Structure formats: C-alpha cells, structure tokens
C-alpha cells in the first residue's frame, strides 16, 4: 500500500466530505435510492448470458426500477432525479440504462411535455404494461432529422392520420421496437400533412405491437445486427399506411389540429416546431452525460483498488510493491481522477442550470447541455480506456465492470445528437454572438504564480480567447459566395473554442466545490485536483500562451515539475478520492478482480 499521512478515521471523514462535494445536499434524496436498489441481488452481474438474454434481463430489471418509483410521472418531470438514475444504472446493466432512458425520458417525458389536446390515460405506460420507445432517426436522416421523410397525413372525414414510410431510407433506424420485453408503444416523429401542406415534424403516439408482442397491422419490425455496445433489441421499423386516431398527435402551443383539420401554431418556423417536438432530447443529453460519469467513476474505483492490491516487482530484485507504487502506473490514474471530479461537477452545474431555466434561458441551457455532453462522454471514453489498460488482461472481462461499460459508452457519444455534430452547431452559435470572451487580466504573468487558482482560471480563459480570435479571423477572411468553404476554414479553431470553453467551465466547477467545502482536508484535495487538471490543460497550450504573452518562458519550463508535484501530493490519497465517488460496494466487491477467491466460482476455465 501507498502510505498516507491520514489515519483511517481521517480518510473516512475526508471521503464523506468529498462525496458531499460531488453529490451535493440532495445526495440522500436523489442518489441514495438508486445506490440501494442497485446493491440488491437482482442486479448482480450474470456470467454466460447471450446478448438476447441480456436484453431480456434489462427489461425485467426495468420493472424493478418502475416498482421502486412512487410516481413514474412525477419522476419523469424531475430532471435532477432522472439524471441521477443514469449515474448509477450503468455499472450494473448498460442495456438497462438504454431502455430506461428511452422509456422514461424520451417516451413518457414527451407525452407529459405535450399538454394540449386530449387527456391521456398513461397508466399502462406508468405501470409498464407497455414499454415505450422513441422513433425519430431514419436510415437516411440521423443528425439531419429535421428533414425526415416519414409522413402522417390527416384525413378530416375519417378523423384519422395515415402514418407511412415512403421508401427504405425513411425507415426508423435503431430504436428498441422488437417483442423483447413485451408489448411496445412508440412516439413516432413524422411530417404532419394537412390539406396537402407540410406543417413540419411532430410526434405521434403509435402502438407497435399487440398484447402478445406481435406487430400491429402495417408495422414492420426487423432486428438489426448485434452492436458492440449495450445489448439492446435494436431494430429498423417502417409503417405501411398505418391508421391512427386524431388523438395520436402530441399537441402543444407549437402545433395543434382541430377535428376539421385546421392547423394552429404559435411558431412559424418548421425547424423550431421540430425542436420543440423533440425537446426531450436536451434532457437526454444530461442523462447520457450522467450515465458516462457513473461508469467512469466506477471504473476508476476498480482500477485504483486493483493498483493497490496487485503486487509487482520494484526497482530491485528484492521483494515486491503494489502496482500503484510506480509513478508510471499511478500518474494516469491521478490525472483521470482529476478529470472525473471536474466532469462530475460540470454536470452538476449543467443540470442545475437546465432545471432552473426560464423560457428565455432555454437556448443557452440547450447549448451548455450539448457542449457538456460531448466533453463528458469523450472524457469518459479516455478515462475508462486508461482504467482498462491499468487493469491489464483482467480489465477485459465483462465481469470486472470496465470493458462492457467502455463499449457501451460509445452509444452515449452518438445518442441524443452525435458529439461532433452538436459541437459544430454550438461552435457556430458561439461565433455568431452567443459567446463573449473574458477580458485579459491587467496583471503581467511574471507577477503571478502557477499555484494560484485564479491565475490558472485566467489562463484557461486566455486559451478560449485565443481560439475565439482565430476562428473569428478565419470566418471574416473567408471568400464570400461559398459558405461551405468559408465554414470549413473556420470550423477547426471553432471546435477548439468549444473544447476550451468546456475545460474552463469544468475547472471552475471544481474550484467552486473546493471553495465551498467546509472540510479542510477535502478542500485541500479538491484544490490539488483543480491545480492538476488546469496545469495539464495549460501545458497542452503553453506554446500559444507563451506566444501571446500570457505565460513567461520560465513558467513554461516550470509546468512539468508543477504538475509532477501535484501528482506526488495526491497519490497517497487516491483511495480516499475514489471512495468519494461512493460507488456501490456490493457491485464493486462482486467483481472477480476485487475478490480474494478471484475467478474460482467462474465457469471460465481458470
């Protein structure tokens, strides 16, 4: 073991304070119910199941989640509770995280968000007698979903819609629409046609299968090939002139329809109507980010524990030391801990902003959620890859809680908006007036110190300013008449601006947590994490910062030693820092890598 200056009681109290810093005052209300539920026997890992069996098991467990809810409807409209579920579900069942997110957020949430029109009886969905799914993406339209081609044509005489897939490229791609898990109902995004006019994309409540799980007339469902991510019953789904009652249209102020077929909307833009229809996608981004954070914290807990218990040779032939004793082993893990704390606290800030956003603040909240989702899920990939490697061959086994979750995280990178695409959109908005760089501080860099957190935050803002200026210069210097070429010349520095913004916001959230901590040792460790996280970012851009006069050459030379010093300071506290994640002990200790008997009870030929 690595020696630490803290007693066991001091380490425990520090970990408790770190948990409070990460999860806030609502730890017991938002997070403890899921920690307790997922610690129970039905959620234990089961070896030897096929992908189809794992998918079926996910639906069985979905019912256990539903039974734990006092009111699924109240749960769905509380974005903080909903996001909290996603933080704890991943380590026990990645597929469960997917189907729960679709059923509660995208399906039931969409029904509850559309308040106009007929009152709906949601009991069969709230009681999970029917599982909900969400059909938006088409084979030919993913991130261009506003241009999707599925149609819902209203016939006033019959008082019905005719839902139709005009050709193969318009088939709904990937949602979980098979008979696995029982009868399904979907909200389907389709182009509303009334009186021969295209009114834009709206959602339609559509039964997909009967009580026996067989497809409804006109509904064709085909299973897709197995993915490398969470084992879910992904399908391609199409509609052949399926008739739906007028009440199937999900209505709100952005669009409603009278029985006579008169269309009413407070929004003139087709695109804005579409974005309002699929408004639950923003909450979905918060959920996907939460999922990635949960599995990342868990992977780090596994890797750090393994590094302290696995013995290896030291620098001499005499005796052995824990893997963690080697700087080459623990440095990337300490860096990963700093990133994960920053990412978790960034997520808290984004969720809080979205939960409290007024109508006028929605656009900024949506952009912040999109930026955070891309940054968090990409960081999760990097951290979990590091954890997998640090666990060696044992990190490859699904039973050890890293490899499967790492693969499933690829789904979060694409779900609710492909990361690169939503960042490109955010980059364009930031360049066109939705971002103002912080002014440069007056104090010259030679009068400032790299241990000063304010100086580090100013340097992160300087990186933002550098990339903002570069992107603006590219945009202004581009030749008129060819918008694509002009944007292609701009997009690379514009994306760097988005990345710089995410890093600064994450660092600020971590620093805020350190300032607010009332436990001296926890405050110290949070400050050290902020310093390390910021120094790594500053070092990566030290050439630009030096060239622009924001760093001195002496400070650039100090950067490696400054970061190394923080790593040495934090290394003895790595277990305490990961204990602050409050991962579910029953799940953590169930991994063979963490058990004294290891793989003795495994069916594998050890």
ZAMARGU-4260 file (C-alpha; in steps of 0.2 Angstrom, whole numbers, plus 5000, padded with zeros to 4 digits):
<rodrens>
0) 5000/5000/5000 | 5005/5018/4997 | 5007/5027/5014 | 4996/5041/5018 | 4998/5054/5032
5) 4979/5052/5036 | 4973/5040/5049 | 4959/5028/5044 | 4946/5039/5053 | 4953/5055/5044
10) 4952/5047/5027 | 4935/5041/5030 | 4929/5058/5035 | 4938/5066/5020 | 4930/5054/5008
15) 4912/5058/5016 | 4916/5076/5013 | 4922/5073/4995 | 4906/5063/4992 | 4896/5078/4998
20) 4905/5090/4987 | 4902/5079/4972 | 4883/5075/4975 | 4878/5090/4985 | 4865/5092/4998
25) 4852/5081/4989 | 4863/5065/4990 | 4850/5056/5001 | 4835/5062/4990 | 4842/5060/4973
30) 4856/5047/4973 | 4854/5035/4988 | 4838/5027/4982 | 4847/5021/4967 | 4863/5016/4976
35) 4852/5005/4987 | 4842/4997/4973 | 4857/4993/4963 | 4866/4985/4978 | 4852/4971/4978
40) 4854/4953/4972 | 4843/4955/4956 | 4856/4967/4949 | 4871/4956/4951 | 4881/4953/4936
45) 4877/4936/4927 | 4891/4927/4918 | 4887/4917/4902 | 4872/4926/4895 | 4869/4928/4877
50) 4866/4946/4870 | 4847/4942/4868 | 4847/4935/4886 | 4855/4951/4892 | 4842/4962/4883
55) 4828/4952/4891 | 4836/4954/4908 | 4837/4973/4906 | 4818/4973/4903 | 4815/4963/4918
60) 4826/4975/4928 | 4817/4989/4921 | 4801/4983/4930 | 4811/4983/4946 | 4815/5001/4944
65) 4797/5005/4940 | 4791/4997/4956 | 4803/5007/4966 | 4795/5024/4960 | 4781/5031/4969
70) 4775/5040/4953 | 4784/5037/4937 | 4775/5053/4930 | 4782/5064/4944 | 4799/5056/4942
75) 4800/5059/4923 | 4797/5078/4925 | 4811/5080/4938 | 4826/5082/4928 | 4838/5080/4943
80) 4830/5064/4949 | 4830/5057/4931 | 4848/5061/4928 | 4853/5054/4945 | 4846/5037/4939
85) 4858/5037/4924 | 4873/5039/4936 | 4870/5023/4945 | 4862/5011/4932 | 4877/5009/4920
90) 4889/4999/4932 | 4876/4985/4934 | 4867/4985/4917 | 4871/4995/4902 | 4856/4989/4892
95) 4845/4994/4907 | 4852/5011/4906 | 4847/5012/4887 | 4829/5006/4889 | 4826/5016/4905
100) 4832/5032/4897 | 4821/5029/4881 | 4805/5024/4891 | 4806/5037/4905 | 4814/5052/4896
105) 4810/5051/4878 | 4794/5042/4878 | 4785/5046/4894 | 4793/5063/4895 | 4787/5068/4878
110) 4769/5063/4882 | 4770/5073/4898 | 4778/5088/4889 | 4764/5090/4876 | 4750/5097/4887
115) 4737/5102/4874 | 4725/5091/4866 | 4715/5076/4874 | 4719/5070/4892 | 4728/5053/4890
120) 4727/5038/4901 | 4745/5034/4904 | 4743/5020/4917 | 4748/5006/4905 | 4765/5015/4902
125) 4767/5021/4920 | 4764/5003/4926 | 4775/4996/4912 | 4761/4985/4905 | 4768/4993/4889
130) 4785/4999/4886 | 4788/5015/4877 | 4801/5019/4864 | 4805/5034/4853 | 4806/5034/4834
135) 4815/5049/4827 | 4831/5045/4817 | 4828/5037/4800 | 4840/5027/4790 | 4843/5042/4778
140) 4842/5055/4792 | 4852/5055/4808 | 4858/5072/4813 | 4848/5079/4799 | 4832/5073/4807
145) 4823/5089/4804 | 4822/5083/4786 | 4815/5066/4789 | 4803/5059/4777 | 4790/5048/4787
150) 4773/5056/4784 | 4757/5057/4795 | 4743/5063/4783 | 4727/5069/4791 | 4710/5064/4784
155) 4697/5075/4791 | 4682/5065/4785 | 4689/5049/4794 | 4697/5060/4809 | 4712/5049/4807
160) 4731/5051/4802 | 4739/5039/4789 | 4757/5035/4795 | 4768/5030/4781 | 4786/5026/4777
165) 4788/5032/4759 | 4804/5022/4755 | 4818/5012/4763 | 4829/5027/4768 | 4814/5034/4778
170) 4813/5018/4789 | 4816/5022/4808 | 4833/5016/4812 | 4839/5008/4828 | 4826/5010/4842
175) 4821/4995/4853 | 4805/4990/4845 | 4806/4971/4845 | 4795/4959/4855 | 4809/4958/4868
180) 4802/4965/4884 | 4784/4963/4880 | 4772/4975/4870 | 4778/4991/4864 | 4771/5008/4860
185) 4781/5022/4852 | 4781/5041/4849 | 4785/5042/4831 | 4792/5058/4823 | 4783/5061/4807
190) 4780/5075/4795 | 4762/5082/4798 | 4752/5084/4781 | 4736/5093/4782 | 4726/5100/4767
195) 4740/5095/4756 | 4753/5106/4766 | 4768/5101/4775 | 4767/5108/4793 | 4784/5101/4799
200) 4789/5087/4811 | 4778/5082/4825 | 4776/5066/4837 | 4763/5053/4835 | 4758/5040/4848
205) 4759/5024/4839 | 4756/5006/4846 | 4769/4995/4838 | 4763/4978/4845 | 4748/4969/4852
210) 4747/4962/4869 | 4755/4946/4863 | 4770/4956/4856 | 4765/4954/4838 | 4767/4969/4826
215) 4752/4979/4823 | 4744/4979/4805 | 4755/4989/4794 | 4770/4989/4806 | 4786/4980/4800
220) 4800/4977/4813 | 4817/4970/4808 | 4831/4966/4821 | 4847/4974/4817 | 4864/4966/4818
225) 4872/4965/4836 | 4881/4980/4841 | 4897/4981/4851 | 4889/4992/4864 | 4875/4989/4876
230) 4865/4973/4872 | 4848/4981/4867 | 4835/4975/4854 | 4839/4987/4841 | 4828/4987/4826
235) 4823/4995/4809 | 4804/5000/4809 | 4793/5005/4795 | 4774/5009/4793 | 4763/5005/4778
240) 4748/5016/4778 | 4745/5014/4797 | 4729/5022/4803 | 4730/5032/4819 | 4716/5042/4828
245) 4717/5061/4828 | 4722/5060/4847 | 4738/5052/4842 | 4746/5069/4838 | 4756/5075/4853
250) 4750/5093/4854 | 4756/5109/4862 | 4757/5128/4858 | 4770/5124/4844 | 4756/5115/4835
255) 4738/5108/4837 | 4725/5102/4825 | 4706/5104/4825 | 4694/5090/4821 | 4691/5099/4804
260) 4710/5098/4800 | 4714/5117/4804 | 4732/5118/4810 | 4736/5131/4823 | 4754/5135/4829
265) 4762/5150/4838 | 4778/5146/4829 | 4781/5150/4811 | 4797/5140/4808 | 4796/5122/4804
270) 4813/5119/4812 | 4808/5127/4828 | 4792/5117/4828 | 4803/5101/4826 | 4815/5106/4840
275) 4800/5109/4852 | 4793/5092/4847 | 4809/5083/4852 | 4813/5095/4867 | 4816/5079/4877
280) 4832/5076/4868 | 4841/5090/4879 | 4836/5081/4895 | 4843/5065/4886 | 4860/5074/4884
285) 4860/5076/4903 | 4855/5058/4905 | 4869/5052/4893 | 4882/5063/4902 | 4876/5056/4919
290) 4877/5038/4913 | 4895/5041/4907 | 4900/5049/4923 | 4893/5034/4933 | 4903/5021/4924
295) 4918/5031/4924 | 4918/5034/4942 | 4915/5015/4944 | 4930/5010/4933 | 4941/5022/4942
300) 4936/5014/4959 | 4940/4997/4951 | 4957/5002/4944 | 4963/5011/4959 | 4958/4997/4971
305) 4967/4984/4959 | 4983/4995/4958 | 4984/4995/4977 | 4981/4976/4979 | 4991/4969/4964
310) 5009/4966/4968 | 5023/4968/4956 | 5042/4969/4956 | 5050/4985/4962 | 5066/4993/4956
315) 5077/4980/4964 | 5076/4961/4964 | 5071/4961/4982 | 5053/4960/4987 | 5038/4967/4978
320) 5027/4983/4979 | 5009/4987/4974 | 5007/4992/4956 | 5002/5009/4962 | 5019/5012/4970
325) 5025/5015/4952 | 5024/5033/4946 | 5021/5027/4928 | 5006/5017/4934 | 4998/5030/4946
330) 5001/5046/4936 | 4987/5042/4923 | 4975/5037/4936 | 4978/5053/4946 | 4975/5063/4931
335) 4959/5053/4927 | 4953/5056/4945 | 4955/5075/4942 | 4946/5074/4926 | 4932/5064/4933
340) 4929/5076/4948 | 4929/5091/4936 | 4917/5082/4924 | 4905/5077/4938 | 4905/5094/4945
345) 4902/5102/4927 | 4887/5090/4925 | 4880/5096/4942 | 4881/5114/4935 | 4873/5110/4918
350) 4859/5100/4926 | 4855/5114/4939 | 4855/5127/4925 | 4843/5117/4914 | 4832/5113/4929
355) 4830/5131/4933 | 4830/5138/4916 | 4816/5150/4911 | 4809/5150/4893 | 4821/5164/4888
360) 4836/5154/4895 | 4832/5138/4886 | 4843/5141/4871 | 4858/5144/4882 | 4854/5129/4893
365) 4852/5118/4877 | 4869/5124/4871 | 4878/5121/4888 | 4870/5104/4889 | 4876/5099/4871
370) 4894/5106/4875 | 4895/5096/4892 | 4888/5080/4884 | 4901/5080/4871 | 4915/5084/4883
375) 4910/5072/4897 | 4906/5057/4886 | 4923/5059/4877 | 4932/5061/4893 | 4923/5046/4899
380) 4930/5036/4885 | 4948/5042/4888 | 4947/5038/4907 | 4939/5021/4905 | 4952/5016/4892
385) 4965/5021/4904 | 4957/5011/4918 | 4955/4996/4907 | 4974/4996/4902 | 4979/4999/4920
390) 4970/4983/4925 | 4979/4973/4911 | 4970/4957/4905 | 4958/4957/4919 | 4951/4973/4913
395) 4945/4964/4898 | 4932/4953/4907 | 4914/4959/4907 | 4913/4953/4925 | 4925/4966/4931
400) 4914/4981/4926 | 4925/4991/4914 | 4926/4983/4896 | 4907/4982/4894 | 4904/4999/4900
405) 4918/5006/4890 | 4910/4999/4874 | 4893/5004/4879 | 4899/5022/4882 | 4901/5023/4863
410) 4882/5023/4862 | 4882/5039/4873 | 4894/5048/4861 | 4881/5045/4847 | 4865/5046/4856
415) 4854/5061/4858 | 4865/5070/4845 | 4882/5064/4838 | 4895/5073/4849 | 4904/5081/4834
420) 4889/5087/4826 | 4881/5095/4841 | 4898/5103/4845 | 4899/5110/4827 | 4882/5118/4830
425) 4887/5125/4847 | 4903/5132/4838 | 4893/5141/4825 | 4882/5149/4838 | 4897/5154/4849
430) 4905/5163/4835 | 4889/5172/4830 | 4885/5181/4846 | 4882/5168/4859 | 4899/5170/4867
435) 4909/5184/4874 | 4927/5180/4879 | 4933/5186/4896 | 4944/5201/4895 | 4963/5198/4898
440) 4968/5202/4916 | 4979/5218/4919 | 4992/5209/4929 | 5008/5203/4919 | 5011/5185/4920
445) 5028/5187/4929 | 5019/5194/4944 | 5008/5178/4945 | 5011/5161/4952 | 5006/5144/4944
450) 4999/5138/4961 | 4986/5152/4961 | 4970/5145/4956 | 4964/5162/4949 | 4979/5163/4938
455) 4975/5146/4931 | 4957/5150/4928 | 4963/5166/4919 | 4975/5155/4908 | 4960/5144/4904
460) 4951/5159/4898 | 4966/5165/4888 | 4965/5149/4879 | 4947/5152/4875 | 4951/5170/4869
465) 4965/5163/4858 | 4954/5151/4849 | 4939/5163/4848 | 4950/5176/4839 | 4957/5163/4827
470) 4940/5157/4822 | 4933/5174/4820 | 4948/5179/4809 | 4945/5163/4798 | 4927/5167/4797
475) 4930/5185/4792 | 4943/5182/4779 | 4934/5168/4770 | 4928/5172/4752 | 4910/5177/4750
480) 4899/5166/4739 | 4904/5149/4745 | 4898/5147/4763 | 4904/5129/4765 | 4922/5133/4760
485) 4921/5148/4772 | 4914/5137/4786 | 4927/5123/4783 | 4941/5136/4785 | 4933/5141/4802
490) 4927/5125/4810 | 4944/5118/4816 | 4948/5133/4828 | 4929/5135/4832 | 4929/5117/4839
495) 4944/5121/4849 | 4935/5136/4856 | 4921/5124/4862 | 4933/5112/4870 | 4942/5127/4878
500) 4925/5133/4885 | 4921/5116/4892 | 4938/5114/4900 | 4936/5131/4908 | 4918/5128/4915
505) 4924/5111/4922 | 4939/5118/4930 | 4928/5132/4938 | 4915/5120/4944 | 4929/5110/4953
510) 4937/5126/4960 | 4919/5131/4966 | 4917/5115/4975 | 4934/5117/4983 | 4930/5134/4989
515) 4913/5128/4996 | 4920/5113/5005 | 4920/5115/5024 | 4931/5100/5027 | 4950/5106/5027
520) 4957/5090/5020 | 4944/5088/5007 | 4946/5106/5002 | 4965/5104/5000 | 4962/5088/4989
525) 4949/5097/4978 | 4961/5112/4976 | 4975/5100/4971 | 4964/5091/4959 | 4959/5108/4951
530) 4978/5113/4950 | 4982/5097/4941 | 4968/5097/4929 | 4971/5116/4925 | 4990/5113/4923
535) 4988/5099/4911 | 4977/5110/4900 | 4989/5125/4901 | 5004/5114/4897 | 4995/5107/4881
540) 4993/5125/4875 | 5009/5133/4883 | 5016/5137/4866 | 5001/5148/4862 | 5000/5156/4879
545) 5019/5160/4878 | 5017/5167/4861 | 5003/5179/4866 | 5012/5184/4882 | 5000/5176/4894
550) 5015/5165/4901 | 5033/5168/4903 | 5046/5156/4897 | 5051/5152/4915 | 5033/5147/4919
555) 5033/5136/4904 | 5048/5127/4910 | 5040/5126/4927 | 5024/5117/4921 | 5031/5099/4921
560) 5038/5100/4938 | 5022/5109/4945 | 5011/5095/4938 | 5023/5082/4945 | 5022/5089/4962
565) 5003/5089/4962 | 5003/5070/4957 | 5015/5066/4971 | 5004/5076/4983 | 4988/5067/4978
570) 4995/5049/4976 | 4994/5044/4994 | 4975/5050/4994 | 4970/5040/4978 | 4959/5028/4988
575) 4951/5042/4998 | 4947/5051/4982 | 4939/5036/4974 | 4930/5032/4990 | 4922/5049/4987
580) 4913/5043/4972 | 4903/5032/4984 | 4902/5018/4972 | 4890/5004/4977 | 4901/4992/4987
585) 4891/4977/4983 | 4894/4979/4965 | 4912/4984/4967 | 4916/4969/4978 | 4907/4957/4966
590) 4920/4959/4953 | 4932/4944/4952 | 4946/4957/4951 | 4942/4963/4968 | 4938/4946/4977
595) 4951/4936/4986 | 4944/4920/4978 | 4945/4929/4961 | 4938/4918/4947 | 4936/4902/4957
600) 4917/4902/4955 | 4918/4907/4937 | 4913/4895/4923 | 4928/4900/4913 | 4942/4888/4913
605) 4954/4895/4925
</rodrens>
